[in-house]
Amino acid sequence: MSNRHSLEPIADETFFDTAPMRYRIDVNLPVSPEYAWSEFTRQNTLDWCRALKSVTYTSARPYSVGTTRSISLAPGFATMEEIFFIWDENPDEHTYRHAFHGVRGSMPGLKRFGELTEVSPAEHGCRLVWLFGIELGGTSLPSWLSSPISSGAFGTVETDTLRHFAKR
């Protein structure tokens, strides 16, 4: 796609606490940590989210730091290439986490974007903590206007995720 713009990298996970725009999903899911993790790390993951058209891992398994992925937001006009800078799996502890940042995307007002996903055991099933960090720049909407739009989109992601795992 010729209208791709480079995004600035995210150095570490502190971005998810300091980003100008942040969204947090913190929910319990009625499935094992291993099942939840397998859903977040399979090809075509997040197909349950109406806000996404496709998510494709572009690296071969096994996934680790440096794994790449491409996404297309619904209905398909906005795209992004991503690279993972955290990938921790501890099956003995049943804890899993990964984080990526956008590398290139078709949204010119986006300066930095990243997600951090953590799955851990809970009393019944598992706990999912999913953090989103956004920094706008250039010709983007001001954050006071774009933040409510983003919150609506992330709210849909949360609702769709809860619905997906409730069916299991």
Z-matrix of the N, CA and C atoms (Angstrom, degrees):
N
C 1 1.451
C 2 1.524 1 107.83
N 3 1.320 2 118.82 1 128.28
C 4 1.460 3 122.59 2 -173.43
C 5 1.522 4 113.38 3 -76.43
N 6 1.297 5 120.05 4 -18.15
C 7 1.463 6 122.59 5 -177.62
C 8 1.523 7 112.68 6 -94.77
N 9 1.308 8 117.11 7 32.24
C 10 1.472 9 120.42 8 179.05
C 11 1.517 10 110.02 9 -84.71
N 12 1.322 11 115.03 10 144.03
C 13 1.459 12 122.58 11 179.28
C 14 1.520 13 108.26 12 -124.83
N 15 1.318 14 116.35 13 141.11
C 16 1.467 15 120.30 14 176.72
C 17 1.520 16 109.69 15 -73.32
N 18 1.311 17 115.52 16 141.15
C 19 1.459 18 122.24 17 174.57
C 20 1.521 19 108.14 18 -105.61
N 21 1.319 20 115.87 19 152.62
C 22 1.458 21 120.18 20 176.82
C 23 1.523 22 109.12 21 -75.85
N 24 1.336 23 117.23 22 143.77
C 25 1.465 24 119.67 23 179.97
C 26 1.527 25 112.04 24 -71.87
N 27 1.302 26 114.80 25 164.18
C 28 1.461 27 123.12 26 174.06
C 29 1.523 28 106.08 27 -108.27
N 30 1.312 29 116.99 28 123.72
C 31 1.464 30 121.45 29 -173.64
C 32 1.526 31 112.80 30 -72.52
N 33 1.327 32 116.81 31 -40.45
C 34 1.463 33 119.69 32 -177.09
C 35 1.526 34 109.41 33 -161.00
N 36 1.314 35 115.26 34 -179.01
C 37 1.463 36 120.01 35 -173.24
C 38 1.519 37 114.43 36 -72.09
N 39 1.322 38 119.46 37 -8.18
C 40 1.469 39 119.99 38 176.78
C 41 1.526 40 111.37 39 -63.74
N 42 1.330 41 117.19 40 -21.59
C 43 1.468 42 120.84 41 177.54
C 44 1.530 43 111.33 42 -55.48
N 45 1.316 44 117.21 43 -34.15
C 46 1.464 45 120.63 44 -176.64
C 47 1.529 46 112.34 45 -71.80
N 48 1.333 47 116.70 46 -14.43
C 49 1.466 48 121.83 47 174.30
C 50 1.524 49 112.37 48 -98.58
N 51 1.322 50 117.28 49 -19.43
C 52 1.467 51 120.78 50 -172.35
C 53 1.521 52 114.24 51 -116.87
N 54 1.307 53 118.72 52 -7.95
C 55 1.469 54 121.21 53 -177.91
C 56 1.528 55 110.24 54 -57.59
N 57 1.323 56 117.67 55 144.91
C 58 1.469 57 120.18 56 178.61
C 59 1.530 58 113.40 57 -58.27
N 60 1.318 59 116.61 58 -33.33
C 61 1.471 60 121.05 59 176.54
C 62 1.524 61 107.27 60 -123.69
N 63 1.340 62 115.78 61 126.95
C 64 1.460 63 120.69 62 -178.34
C 65 1.524 64 109.10 63 -133.80
N 66 1.317 65 114.37 64 147.23
C 67 1.458 66 119.54 65 173.10
C 68 1.519 67 107.06 66 -139.29
N 69 1.319 68 116.85 67 141.04
C 70 1.465 69 122.30 68 -176.89
C 71 1.518 70 109.48 69 -129.59
N 72 1.313 71 115.31 70 128.16
C 73 1.459 72 122.43 71 169.72
C 74 1.525 73 105.60 72 -109.67
N 75 1.315 74 117.70 73 124.71
C 76 1.462 75 122.56 74 -179.43
C 77 1.523 76 106.50 75 -138.26
N 78 1.327 77 115.76 76 99.42
C 79 1.463 78 120.94 77 -172.81
C 80 1.526 79 110.40 78 -138.63
N 81 1.317 80 115.52 79 159.03
C 82 1.460 81 121.46 80 169.97
C 83 1.519 82 107.81 81 -97.32
N 84 1.329 83 115.19 82 139.59
C 85 1.460 84 121.72 83 179.08
C 86 1.529 85 108.70 84 -116.24
N 87 1.333 86 117.75 85 143.15
C 88 1.464 87 120.74 86 -176.13
C 89 1.531 88 113.21 87 -84.04
N 90 1.333 89 116.41 88 41.57
C 91 1.464 90 121.89 89 179.86
C 92 1.528 91 108.25 90 -137.59
N 93 1.321 92 116.00 91 164.70
C 94 1.463 93 119.95 92 178.48
C 95 1.531 94 110.08 93 -68.83
N 96 1.332 95 117.16 94 156.16
C 97 1.468 96 119.35 95 175.80
C 98 1.531 97 111.71 96 -57.51
N 99 1.332 98 116.47 97 -37.59
C 100 1.465 99 119.96 98 -178.74
C 101 1.529 100 111.24 99 -64.95
N 102 1.333 101 116.08 100 -41.15
C 103 1.466 102 118.13 101 179.23
C 104 1.530 103 110.65 102 -66.58
N 105 1.323 104 117.08 103 -45.17
C 106 1.472 105 119.75 104 179.16
C 107 1.525 106 110.01 105 -59.12
N 108 1.330 107 116.88 106 -46.06
C 109 1.467 108 120.63 107 -179.40
C 110 1.525 109 110.84 108 -61.45
N 111 1.328 110 116.60 109 -41.18
C 112 1.471 111 119.22 110 179.50
C 113 1.524 112 111.12 111 -62.50
N 114 1.318 113 116.97 112 -33.64
C 115 1.467 114 120.08 113 177.68
C 116 1.536 115 111.56 114 -70.49
N 117 1.328 116 117.30 115 -35.57
C 118 1.462 117 120.71 116 -179.67
C 119 1.523 118 113.00 117 -79.95
N 120 1.324 119 117.59 118 -12.35
C 121 1.466 120 119.59 119 -176.81
C 122 1.520 121 112.92 120 -119.74
N 123 1.307 122 117.89 121 12.47
C 124 1.465 123 119.92 122 177.36
C 125 1.525 124 110.08 123 -89.99
N 126 1.325 125 115.10 124 159.71
C 127 1.460 126 119.96 125 174.71
C 128 1.529 127 108.02 126 -61.44
N 129 1.300 128 117.31 127 143.82
C 130 1.474 129 123.38 128 -177.28
C 131 1.526 130 112.32 129 62.12
N 132 1.331 131 115.90 130 31.12
C 133 1.454 132 119.81 131 177.55
C 134 1.528 133 110.20 132 -60.74
N 135 1.280 134 116.01 133 162.08
C 136 1.465 135 124.23 134 178.71
C 137 1.527 136 112.87 135 63.91
N 138 1.335 137 116.89 136 19.47
C 139 1.464 138 119.68 137 177.57
C 140 1.523 139 111.35 138 -66.58
N 141 1.312 140 116.72 139 -9.83
C 142 1.468 141 121.06 140 176.45
C 143 1.531 142 112.31 141 -82.06
N 144 1.323 143 118.11 142 -10.45
C 145 1.469 144 121.95 143 -176.57
C 146 1.528 145 111.27 144 -91.51
N 147 1.308 146 116.10 145 120.13
C 148 1.465 147 120.84 146 179.31
C 149 1.519 148 112.73 147 -63.27
N 150 1.333 149 117.99 148 -24.49
C 151 1.467 150 121.53 149 -178.03
C 152 1.527 151 112.48 150 -75.15
N 153 1.327 152 117.39 151 -11.28
C 154 1.463 153 121.60 152 -177.05
C 155 1.518 154 110.80 153 -116.29
N 156 1.318 155 115.16 154 140.30
C 157 1.464 156 120.06 155 174.78
C 158 1.524 157 110.25 156 -91.32
N 159 1.345 158 116.67 157 -43.58
C 160 1.462 159 119.80 158 179.74
C 161 1.523 160 110.55 159 -157.53
N 162 1.324 161 114.71 160 150.72
C 163 1.464 162 123.22 161 173.77
C 164 1.523 163 105.90 162 -136.55
N 165 1.328 164 116.58 163 119.60
C 166 1.461 165 121.26 164 -174.73
C 167 1.521 166 110.29 165 -128.82
N 168 1.333 167 116.46 166 121.46
C 169 1.462 168 119.72 167 171.74
C 170 1.525 169 107.43 168 -70.66
N 171 1.322 170 116.25 169 129.71
C 172 1.464 171 121.31 170 -179.19
C 173 1.527 172 111.35 171 -105.99
N 174 1.316 173 117.27 172 4.61
C 175 1.465 174 123.94 173 173.73
C 176 1.521 175 107.98 174 -109.65
N 177 1.335 176 114.85 175 152.58
C 178 1.461 177 120.02 176 176.57
C 179 1.528 178 110.26 177 -79.13
N 180 1.326 179 116.14 178 154.03
C 181 1.459 180 121.40 179 172.85
C 182 1.516 181 108.64 180 -69.33
N 183 1.297 182 120.62 181 155.29
C 184 1.458 183 126.39 182 -0.89
C 185 1.524 184 110.89 183 -77.37
N 186 1.313 185 115.96 184 143.11
C 187 1.456 186 121.55 185 -179.46
C 188 1.522 187 110.17 186 -79.04
N 189 1.330 188 115.06 187 148.10
C 190 1.464 189 121.50 188 -179.56
C 191 1.523 190 107.91 189 -164.15
N 192 1.330 191 116.91 190 -172.16
C 193 1.464 192 120.45 191 174.16
C 194 1.530 193 107.55 192 -54.98
N 195 1.324 194 116.58 193 133.63
C 196 1.457 195 121.81 194 -177.32
C 197 1.520 196 113.91 195 98.89
N 198 1.335 197 117.70 196 -11.01
C 199 1.463 198 121.45 197 176.31
C 200 1.524 199 109.04 198 -59.95
N 201 1.327 200 115.90 199 142.65
C 202 1.465 201 121.23 200 -179.97
C 203 1.525 202 110.13 201 -117.57
N 204 1.329 203 113.45 202 157.55
C 205 1.459 204 121.11 203 -176.99
C 206 1.516 205 108.12 204 -152.95
N 207 1.316 206 116.87 205 152.77
C 208 1.466 207 120.71 206 173.18
C 209 1.521 208 108.46 207 -125.18
N 210 1.339 209 115.18 208 145.72
C 211 1.458 210 120.26 209 -179.21
C 212 1.518 211 109.73 210 -131.63
N 213 1.298 212 114.16 211 154.79
C 214 1.455 213 122.03 212 174.31
C 215 1.522 214 106.64 213 -133.04
N 216 1.330 215 115.80 214 122.26
C 217 1.459 216 120.15 215 177.86
C 218 1.518 217 109.51 216 -78.39
N 219 1.313 218 117.32 217 148.90
C 220 1.458 219 121.25 218 177.47
C 221 1.528 220 108.84 219 -68.11
N 222 1.300 221 119.90 220 139.38
C 223 1.457 222 128.15 221 2.94
C 224 1.526 223 114.12 222 -87.40
N 225 1.328 224 119.40 223 8.68
C 226 1.457 225 120.91 224 175.31
C 227 1.511 226 114.88 225 125.41
N 228 1.326 227 117.96 226 3.13
C 229 1.466 228 120.37 227 -177.48
C 230 1.521 229 112.77 228 -80.97
N 231 1.314 230 118.26 229 -31.54
C 232 1.465 231 122.46 230 -177.61
C 233 1.525 232 109.38 231 -103.35
N 234 1.332 233 115.94 232 132.60
C 235 1.457 234 121.42 233 -179.09
C 236 1.524 235 110.19 234 -133.14
N 237 1.333 236 115.51 235 160.55
C 238 1.462 237 120.30 236 177.22
C 239 1.520 238 109.14 237 -152.94
N 240 1.326 239 115.11 238 145.04
C 241 1.462 240 122.37 239 170.00
C 242 1.522 241 106.62 240 -104.31
N 243 1.338 242 116.53 241 138.97
C 244 1.460 243 121.90 242 -173.58
C 245 1.526 244 110.24 243 -128.03
N 246 1.332 245 115.53 244 154.61
C 247 1.465 246 121.41 245 172.85
C 248 1.528 247 108.52 246 -135.30
N 249 1.325 248 115.51 247 136.14
C 250 1.463 249 121.15 248 -178.68
C 251 1.522 250 109.92 249 -85.31
N 252 1.329 251 116.24 250 130.82
C 253 1.460 252 121.27 251 177.89
C 254 1.532 253 112.09 252 -113.09
N 255 1.313 254 117.23 253 -5.86
C 256 1.471 255 123.27 254 170.17
C 257 1.523 256 106.70 255 -133.50
N 258 1.318 257 116.67 256 135.09
C 259 1.463 258 120.95 257 171.91
C 260 1.523 259 107.24 258 -152.90
N 261 1.317 260 116.96 259 101.57
C 262 1.462 261 122.76 260 -177.90
C 263 1.520 262 109.24 261 -123.36
N 264 1.315 263 116.03 262 125.06
C 265 1.460 264 121.91 263 175.30
C 266 1.523 265 107.91 264 -126.83
N 267 1.324 266 116.98 265 124.59
C 268 1.456 267 121.64 266 177.82
C 269 1.532 268 108.21 267 -129.36
N 270 1.348 269 116.84 268 82.83
C 271 1.466 270 120.00 269 -177.64
C 272 1.528 271 113.72 270 -59.22
N 273 1.348 272 118.12 271 -31.71
C 274 1.465 273 120.16 272 179.53
C 275 1.527 274 111.68 273 -63.97
N 276 1.324 275 116.52 274 -35.35
C 277 1.471 276 122.06 275 179.20
C 278 1.534 277 111.94 276 -94.60
N 279 1.335 278 116.64 277 -7.97
C 280 1.472 279 123.08 278 -177.30
C 281 1.530 280 111.24 279 61.99
N 282 1.329 281 116.20 280 35.13
C 283 1.470 282 121.08 281 178.42
C 284 1.519 283 109.55 282 -119.19
N 285 1.319 284 114.23 283 140.16
C 286 1.463 285 121.28 284 -175.08
C 287 1.524 286 108.45 285 -144.34
N 288 1.325 287 116.00 286 142.46
C 289 1.466 288 118.92 287 176.33
C 290 1.517 289 109.75 288 -157.96
N 291 1.314 290 114.45 289 148.48
C 292 1.459 291 120.93 290 170.48
C 293 1.515 292 109.33 291 -151.58
N 294 1.326 293 114.69 292 158.65
C 295 1.466 294 120.74 293 178.25
C 296 1.516 295 108.39 294 -145.64
N 297 1.322 296 114.98 295 144.19
C 298 1.462 297 120.51 296 176.94
C 299 1.514 298 109.42 297 -134.11
N 300 1.323 299 114.36 298 166.09
C 301 1.464 300 120.54 299 168.83
C 302 1.521 301 108.06 300 -132.07
N 303 1.331 302 114.75 301 153.70
C 304 1.449 303 119.98 302 176.63
C 305 1.521 304 110.16 303 -69.74
N 306 1.326 305 115.90 304 143.39
C 307 1.464 306 122.55 305 177.92
C 308 1.524 307 109.76 306 -106.27
N 309 1.328 308 115.54 307 -49.26
C 310 1.459 309 122.70 308 177.85
C 311 1.518 310 108.37 309 -141.12
N 312 1.332 311 115.44 310 145.51
C 313 1.449 312 119.04 311 178.84
C 314 1.509 313 111.52 312 -154.13
N 315 1.299 314 115.53 313 168.86
C 316 1.468 315 121.24 314 -178.64
C 317 1.524 316 112.27 315 -96.70
N 318 1.329 317 117.89 316 11.65
C 319 1.462 318 122.36 317 178.93
C 320 1.530 319 108.46 318 -105.10
N 321 1.332 320 118.89 319 100.59
C 322 1.467 321 120.81 320 -172.92
C 323 1.523 322 114.70 321 -64.64
N 324 1.303 323 119.97 322 -22.78
C 325 1.458 324 121.69 323 -179.10
C 326 1.514 325 114.10 324 -85.63
N 327 1.319 326 117.23 325 0.95
C 328 1.454 327 121.58 326 -177.64
C 329 1.525 328 109.52 327 -93.97
N 330 1.331 329 116.25 328 120.38
C 331 1.470 330 121.40 329 179.86
C 332 1.532 331 111.15 330 -92.76
N 333 1.347 332 116.26 331 -48.43
C 334 1.471 333 121.42 332 176.86
C 335 1.523 334 108.74 333 -143.30
N 336 1.326 335 114.89 334 142.25
C 337 1.460 336 121.30 335 176.75
C 338 1.521 337 107.93 336 -145.83
N 339 1.327 338 116.10 337 137.91
C 340 1.456 339 119.72 338 176.14
C 341 1.512 340 111.78 339 -155.73
N 342 1.320 341 114.00 340 162.53
C 343 1.462 342 121.80 341 176.34
C 344 1.518 343 108.68 342 -135.76
N 345 1.315 344 115.55 343 144.79
C 346 1.461 345 122.82 344 172.29
C 347 1.516 346 107.05 345 -127.17
N 348 1.325 347 116.38 346 127.45
C 349 1.457 348 122.46 347 -178.82
C 350 1.522 349 108.89 348 -119.62
N 351 1.332 350 116.64 349 129.06
C 352 1.466 351 122.16 350 177.58
C 353 1.525 352 109.16 351 -127.67
N 354 1.323 353 115.94 352 133.30
C 355 1.459 354 122.40 353 176.65
C 356 1.525 355 107.25 354 -124.54
N 357 1.326 356 116.61 355 129.33
C 358 1.465 357 121.28 356 -179.09
C 359 1.528 358 109.21 357 -144.53
N 360 1.333 359 117.15 358 163.47
C 361 1.463 360 119.66 359 179.78
C 362 1.528 361 111.73 360 -65.36
N 363 1.313 362 114.97 361 149.71
C 364 1.469 363 122.61 362 173.32
C 365 1.530 364 106.77 363 -132.45
N 366 1.313 365 116.47 364 171.15
C 367 1.463 366 119.73 365 -179.05
C 368 1.527 367 111.11 366 -56.73
N 369 1.313 368 116.58 367 -41.70
C 370 1.463 369 122.10 368 176.90
C 371 1.517 370 107.39 369 -127.69
N 372 1.317 371 117.02 370 101.66
C 373 1.458 372 120.25 371 179.86
C 374 1.514 373 111.93 372 90.53
N 375 1.335 374 115.59 373 -129.44
C 376 1.460 375 119.43 374 -178.04
C 377 1.523 376 110.65 375 -143.24
N 378 1.307 377 113.45 376 164.62
C 379 1.465 378 121.09 377 176.55
C 380 1.526 379 107.88 378 -106.78
N 381 1.314 380 115.68 379 131.97
C 382 1.461 381 122.74 380 175.81
C 383 1.521 382 108.39 381 -112.16
N 384 1.325 383 116.11 382 122.78
C 385 1.460 384 122.03 383 171.08
C 386 1.520 385 105.66 384 -116.66
N 387 1.324 386 115.55 385 121.43
C 388 1.465 387 121.82 386 -174.26
C 389 1.520 388 106.62 387 -129.41
N 390 1.318 389 115.71 388 111.16
C 391 1.459 390 121.72 389 -176.29
C 392 1.519 391 110.68 390 -106.89
N 393 1.318 392 115.53 391 140.52
C 394 1.462 393 122.58 392 177.90
C 395 1.519 394 108.14 393 -124.70
N 396 1.318 395 117.13 394 135.02
C 397 1.458 396 121.99 395 176.33
C 398 1.514 397 109.98 396 -128.87
N 399 1.335 398 115.42 397 134.74
C 400 1.467 399 120.99 398 -176.70
C 401 1.517 400 109.23 399 -135.59
N 402 1.318 401 115.07 400 136.24
C 403 1.459 402 121.35 401 170.26
C 404 1.521 403 107.33 402 -128.73
N 405 1.313 404 115.79 403 123.11
C 406 1.456 405 121.62 404 179.69
C 407 1.520 406 109.92 405 -92.66
N 408 1.305 407 115.77 406 159.74
C 409 1.459 408 121.10 407 177.42
C 410 1.511 409 109.53 408 -163.60
N 411 1.306 410 116.48 409 169.87
C 412 1.464 411 120.21 410 176.94
C 413 1.506 412 112.38 411 65.81
N 414 1.321 413 115.92 412 -131.13
C 415 1.463 414 122.27 413 -173.88
C 416 1.527 415 111.30 414 -94.91
N 417 1.305 416 117.11 415 54.41
C 418 1.459 417 120.99 416 179.85
C 419 1.523 418 109.88 417 -103.82
N 420 1.317 419 114.31 418 167.17
C 421 1.460 420 119.51 419 173.28
C 422 1.521 421 108.80 420 -66.53
N 423 1.321 422 119.16 421 148.14
C 424 1.466 423 119.63 422 174.67
C 425 1.529 424 109.60 423 -62.91
N 426 1.337 425 116.38 424 150.12
C 427 1.467 426 119.98 425 -174.71
C 428 1.528 427 112.49 426 -60.94
N 429 1.338 428 118.65 427 -30.31
C 430 1.463 429 119.53 428 179.82
C 431 1.527 430 111.09 429 -65.94
N 432 1.341 431 117.29 430 -21.98
C 433 1.453 432 121.02 431 178.12
C 434 1.528 433 111.16 432 -97.17
N 435 1.327 434 116.76 433 -39.99
C 436 1.461 435 119.86 434 -176.99
C 437 1.528 436 112.67 435 -77.35
N 438 1.321 437 118.23 436 -26.17
C 439 1.464 438 121.05 437 -178.57
C 440 1.532 439 112.52 438 -60.52
N 441 1.336 440 120.28 439 -46.00
C 442 1.469 441 119.16 440 177.31
C 443 1.530 442 112.60 441 -63.61
N 444 1.328 443 117.38 442 -33.52
C 445 1.465 444 120.90 443 177.79
C 446 1.525 445 109.24 444 -65.49
N 447 1.348 446 116.22 445 -47.62
C 448 1.465 447 120.94 446 179.04
C 449 1.519 448 111.22 447 -61.88
N 450 1.321 449 117.54 448 -42.55
C 451 1.466 450 120.89 449 -179.77
C 452 1.520 451 111.17 450 -60.15
N 453 1.314 452 117.12 451 -38.37
C 454 1.462 453 120.55 452 176.75
C 455 1.514 454 111.83 453 -63.88
N 456 1.331 455 116.59 454 -43.15
C 457 1.466 456 120.79 455 179.07
C 458 1.524 457 110.88 456 -65.01
N 459 1.340 458 117.37 457 -44.31
C 460 1.462 459 120.17 458 -179.92
C 461 1.524 460 111.08 459 -68.71
N 462 1.322 461 117.71 460 -32.18
C 463 1.460 462 120.81 461 174.74
C 464 1.515 463 111.35 462 -61.63
N 465 1.337 464 116.90 463 -38.54
C 466 1.464 465 121.63 464 176.35
C 467 1.524 466 110.42 465 -64.92
N 468 1.332 467 116.93 466 -41.75
C 469 1.469 468 121.18 467 177.68
C 470 1.529 469 109.89 468 -59.91
N 471 1.325 470 117.34 469 -43.90
C 472 1.465 471 120.85 470 179.41
C 473 1.527 472 111.14 471 -63.55
N 474 1.315 473 117.36 472 -47.78
C 475 1.466 474 121.48 473 179.46
C 476 1.523 475 111.06 474 -59.82
N 477 1.329 476 116.28 475 -45.78
C 478 1.468 477 120.44 476 -179.57
C 479 1.525 478 111.48 477 -64.52
N 480 1.328 479 117.46 478 -37.39
C 481 1.467 480 121.61 479 179.71
C 482 1.526 481 110.44 480 -67.07
N 483 1.311 482 117.30 481 -45.70
C 484 1.468 483 120.29 482 177.44
C 485 1.526 484 110.99 483 -60.35
N 486 1.308 485 116.75 484 -42.78
C 487 1.470 486 121.43 485 179.51
C 488 1.534 487 110.29 486 -63.30
N 489 1.327 488 116.77 487 -44.04
C 490 1.466 489 121.39 488 -178.63
C 491 1.530 490 111.14 489 -59.80
N 492 1.321 491 116.95 490 -49.86
C 493 1.462 492 119.72 491 -176.15
C 494 1.525 493 112.52 492 -75.58
N 495 1.313 494 118.58 493 -22.43
C 496 1.470 495 121.14 494 176.21
C 497 1.526 496 111.05 495 -68.37
N 498 1.333 497 116.76 496 -24.71
C 499 1.469 498 121.29 497 -179.68
C 500 1.520 499 112.30 498 -76.66
N 501 1.321 500 117.88 499 -13.76
C 502 1.470 501 121.20 500 -174.03
C 503 1.496 502 111.77 501 -83.13
